[in-house]
């Protein structure tokens, strides 16, 4: 096995000119790769992570999730519908071009493009006004109290580089488009993208001109080598053999073995990610069911029955080995709008579930296909297999279709699914993000087509409400609606664990994003 791992990672390093005297080459792996280096084409965790080493936003989050300035040094609402941002001076892109206010204008407009999955975060921005090279004002038609939190997700791009390379428009990922920005990048961040081979390796090097090196920053990384390793046993073997310094998603069954290995350590934190199932509710007939002329998922009794048939306590103890928290709400503790009362699950009750199915007219059950990723979430395929068995016990015959996340997400984007797994971390750490993407009619990740006019109207109010107490009341009402509707089937909140070498010092983040500019290798 060791020969296989060494050979595998040797291929990843082949042709890479490492620093002559540097030992600080950080080698890391995860089960899945990022999908693209076009920073607006896919709102997906690993993609956001890879892009975040190269690109920077105006604002980011510290390890404790507080907002801190990056390319913006300060910001304030100078009027109810005007936010002013003061930009960091002396910042250059990797190609040497100076970062200015014009690049902010370009980036916001590009993020609003029809192909962008980040439209929600900037859709209310009606104008970006340039005051001078280092000051911009963002105008909105209505007050947007969370605009700074939303801008955390918008990486800044160079207008001149994008125009020169024909990528002024966002990649159409769902159509399989390949443009220059998919495998090339030009950010202002701490690392430069040297090589991108999707599914094989991604190589980055230290940006010696990064503005942050003059700040109080612990980063001493010279090169980064990322290798996606789908097979869990292979990832663990690579870590144990010393071929990796960091692994983001260690298999739960191997945690004790890793922790007891000299030179390795585990770090854990509750993750602000919730895993759930979506259900096709917009079509009058499911694509993969034996029921003709009707859609069982349009009946709330069926959705509730499926919910009550899922024994998440068993999943927590057996599959997740305690590294999960059964969920009743699609946001985790720490997210704005989370409510402990809503986060209590309906009781696991197979008899009641069967009675609900019979009452809905499906006493004999029905068949359907469950679409599941096999390389995105912790034990994703295993969880889906367990739920297939549980639903079978109440008469629902589920066929599992598990595939790599890149294909899985295209099916969701194209609305080619009846029943599917998804996980969500709200970038704004607020329920409004979840409402906009997952629940409102036409939401970009509302793959099941859930729709409720009263809920949609509430979200419009939530997005404009500046009074915190009133906004919380509206969010409570909105959550009550979708929980009563059983719009989705919540599973659990993940507990995050990273495995790394003792000599690597890097804070773990509840968002599961490693920022290598916070990393330090070796002795102090």
Secondary structure as UniProt FT lines:
FT   HELIX           2..13
FT   TURN            14..15
FT   STRAND          25..30
FT   TURN            39..41
FT   HELIX           45..54
FT   STRAND          59..61
FT   TURN            63..64
FT   STRAND          67..69
FT   STRAND          72..79
FT   TURN            80..81
FT   STRAND          82..87
FT   TURN            89..90
FT   TURN            94..95
FT   HELIX           101..111
FT   TURN            114..115
FT   TURN            117..118
FT   HELIX           119..122
FT   TURN            123..124
FT   STRAND          125..132
FT   TURN            133..134
FT   STRAND          135..140
FT   TURN            145..146
FT   HELIX           147..151
FT   TURN            152..153
FT   HELIX           159..164
FT   TURN            165..166
FT   HELIX           173..175
FT   HELIX           180..183
FT   STRAND          191..197
FT   TURN            198..200
FT   STRAND          201..206
FT   TURN            208..209
FT   HELIX           211..214
FT   STRAND          223..228
FT   HELIX           232..240
FT   TURN            241..242
FT   STRAND          246..247
FT   HELIX           252..254
FT   HELIX           255..259
FT   TURN            262..263
FT   STRAND          264..279
FT   HELIX           296..298
FT   HELIX           300..308
FT   HELIX           312..314
FT   HELIX           315..319
FT   TURN            321..322
FT   STRAND          324..326
FT   TURN            333..334
FT   TURN            340..343
FT   HELIX           350..359
FT   TURN            360..361
FT   TURN            363..364
FT   STRAND          366..373
FT   TURN            378..379
FT   HELIX           380..392
FT   TURN            393..395
FT   STRAND          396..403
FT   HELIX           405..413
FT   TURN            414..415
FT   STRAND          419..424
FT   TURN            427..428
FT   HELIX           431..434
FT   HELIX           435..439
FT   TURN            441..442
FT   TURN            444..445
FT   TURN            447..448
FT   HELIX           453..464
FT   HELIX           468..485
FT   STRAND          489..501
FT   TURN            502..503
FT   STRAND          504..505
FT   TURN            510..511
FT   HELIX           516..518
FT   STRAND          520..521
//
